[in-house]
Structures are given as C-alpha cells and as structure tokens.
C-alpha cells in the first residue's frame, strides 16, 4: 500500500479547496469579461439586460417585413391582444416593466416603431404621424392581429389615435398615455418646440441628463457607459431625429389626434402623469371634451411621475390598462 502523510489535510478539505480555487478563477474571469464589456462594448451588456427583462416578461424578440419596414418587436403571453407603441426618441424596451405584469393575462405585442430602435429606417423617408399610422396598418395586417387594445405613449399615442380613427375595425379599445397630438396649455417645452428647438438632441452625458430631467419626475441613474451608447445613437441618427421633429411641429401633426376625436367610437382611456412637463395634463381635458362619439371614456391621473408612466409607475400603469381592458 502507498504511504500516507499523516499531516496532510483530509480529502474533503482538499476537494473543498480545489472547488473554491476553481470558483475564484471563474469569478475573476467573469469580472474581467464583464468589466471589459462595460468599458469597450457596453451595448452588449445593454442587449443582455434587455434580453433578461424580456425573458422575465415572457416575451420573445421577433422580426417581420411589413411594407417598407423591417419591424423588430416583442411578443408573448396569451389572451386578448394589447399592442404597445413607444414615443419619440424611444424604443420598445421602455414597455418591459409594464409588459411583465400584462403577459400573464394578455397577448402582448411591442414593436420598435419604424425608424426607431432596431426597426429599419428608409433614408429620407417620411416618418410623421400619418405616415407611421399607415405603416402600422402594414404591421397589423402582416401579423393578423385582428381587433386589439391599442396603447400609445407620447408620439406613439398620436400614431395610435390616428390609426384608431382610420382603422376602427382593428381597434377594440384605445389607450392614450401622455399623448402627443392633442391641444394643451402651452408650457416651456411647447414654446421651445414651436420655436424650432429640439430638446431631444444631445451630444454628451450632460445633454442626456438634461433630457432625463425633462421627462422624469425622479430621473433614473444609468451607468455612464450605457449613457454613452444612447448618446452615440442620438448623434449618428441626428439627421433623422431633426427631420422627424420638424415634421411633428407642423399644425396638422400637433393636432393630429385632436382633429380626429369625433371619429373615435370605441372606448377610450386617457392616462396622464400629473406633473408631465412635456405634454401638459390639460391635454386630458381636450381629449375628454372632444370624444363626442366614444362608447366609453376613462381618465386616470398618476402622481409622482413626469412623462414616462410606464417606467416611473409600471405597476399603476399596468393596473389601469388591465382594468380598462377587462371592463370592455
């Protein structure tokens, strides 16, 4: 028999030491990889984080060619269909906190609107409200969605409102969240926009923080390198952002929903953050007063949020949308 060393540690201690050593090496490697990704490829970490949140919300990322656009969208859940449209200079991921609460009861579809996020952009194309509503019809038909609860936020609200007026056969209910396209009391944002100043343009982290302060009651903290990715996108797509913003300043676009309220005959929900500094809450009165043929009108005001209720108040937003969907 081989000789044994009576002073050697027991086998279980040696195995434990090896396991701890292995785990330490793995931890160091992960730290190096994650640290390197954060410094040199933060977009990878952002995509991974979005994928994690989408998985938690039981959503799958898909794509489809419809009309002139290669649409990228999330889809998941079972039940009545809810389509969620994001706003200006935004993307489908802003809906993930709300979607996580909706997919247990609804079939949820969240596209990147044409020109934004991962959906394609036609160079020099028209991306005003009317053009986007026409593209939305291509998307709805391509997916064969039938009648849906159509939810739009900000610019997405204007697109949703125009689409509902022109294609009521596809919209069972309409929900407008802090929506563009309605008459509201002129605020500092509106004055700047009408004067041609686009507050959504930024070249650095300070500019991005300024936009957050405008859009949020309590601006969220984002890692600096993540902000750099968003700044880079804004700079690289500057011509598109400026051209689209200029198009939306036209009177026909500013009142795109207001001028069609009388055509809406489905149940309509207006949901606003009380302290919205972009689309003043007075737009809700314009919405209610103009809905002369709506089957039902619901209005909800949320406190403690700015222009982004789906991010600042996701639970409340999901509850309001769920109650509205189930009551009609």
Buried (B, 14 or more C-beta within 10 A) or exposed (E): EEEEEEEEEEEEEEEEEEEEEEEEEEEEEEEEEEEEBBEEEBBBBBBEEBEEBBEEBBBEBBBBEBBBBBBBBBBBBEEBBBBBBBBBBBBBBBBBBBBBBBBEBBBBBBBBBBBBBBBBBBEEBBBBBBBBBBBBBBBBEBBEBEBBBBBBBBBBBBBBBBBBBBBBEBBBBBBBBBBBBBBBEEBEBBEEBEEEEBBBBBEEBEBBBBBBEBBBBEBEEBEEBBBBBBBEBBBEBBEBBBBBBBBBBEEEBBBBBBBBBEBBBBBBBBBBBEBBBBBBBBBBBBBBEBBEEBEEBBEBEBEEBBBBBBBBBBEBBBBBBBEBBEEB
